[in-house]
């Protein structure tokens, strides 16, 4: 069971700040979608 997830991660120093921001934004959108689906099913396993 998933009990927690965060969007903190580290990229290679050569990665552009734009890439890091884009990946963070995508992770946040993905987590929001997962939370919404779980909420619709009444699950509290990911808060």
Residue pairs with C-beta under 8 A, 6 or more apart in sequence:
1 45
2 45
2 46
3 45
3 46
4 46
4 47
5 31
5 46
7 24
7 27
7 28
7 31
9 23
9 24
9 27
11 19
11 20
11 23
34 46
35 46
35 47
38 44
38 45
38 46
